[in-house]
Amino acid sequence: MDKIASFQVDHLRLRRGIFVSRIDSVGPSDLTTFDVRLKEPNNEPVVDVPALHTLEHLGATFLRSHPVWGPRTVYFGPMGCRTGLY
């Protein structure tokens, strides 16, 4: 079985920052997933759940309300590992 593309990332070398995680073709358009990495993987402590939840609501509200980014935003939410958001 092939590994999922995002699971093939070397998390030992990954640093904090904003990265293009993947680009998927959806019909004639490209759907880009951005990795907003706030903490380095495998380096505790991770982001506190209430703080991550607050960032999720602030980011989602801003992006979905924005005149340019609103119609182009599909999802904004936390990573399960609590090191950032997508």
N, C-alpha and C positions, 0 to 999 in steps of 0.2 A: 504494500500500500504506500502511495506517495505521501510525503509529509505536506501539510498545509504550508503555503509560501511563508506566512508570517511566523511559523514555527521554525523555519530554517535560518532565521536571523541569529547571528552570534551574539547572544545576550551578555557574554563576558566582555565584549568590546563596545557595546552600546553605551552611549553617554546621554546626558540630558540635552534637550533641544527639541526642535520641531523638524520632523522628517516626513517624506512621502513614504508611507508604509507599503502601499500597493496602488496600482491603477488597473481598473477593470473596464472592459468595453461593455456598454449597455446600449444596444442598438447603435445609433450613429454617434453616441456620446461616450466620453470617458468619465468614469466615476473614480475620483481620487480619494484615498483614505490617508489622512494625515495622522501621524503619531506625535502627540504632544507629550513628550516625556519629561516629567517633573523631577523624577528620582532615577538614579541608576539602578538597573535590575540587580537582584541578588545582593543588595546593599541596604540593610535595615537602618533606620526605620522607613517604612513605606508611608505614603500619605494617609493621614487620619481619615476615617470614614466620613465624619461630619464635614470636614474641610473639602474632601473630594465631592461630596454631595452638593455642597454650596457652589463649588466651581462648575459642576455639571449644570445646575440651574442657571447660573449667571451666563455661562457660555452658550447654552442652548437658547436662552431668551434673547441674548444679544444677536446671535447668528440668525435665528429665525425671524427676528423683527427687522433686520437690516435690509434696506431696499435692494442692494445688490446680492448679498450672500443669502438672504432669506429663501428665495426660490431655488437656490443651488445647494442648500444644506439638506442632507438626508438624515444625518444622525450626529449627535454630539453627546458622548457619554464616557463613563470611566472604564479603565482597563480592569479586568478582574484581579490582576496582580497588584493593583493600587499604586502603580508607579506613574500614572498619567491618564490621559484621555485620548479618545479618537474623535 
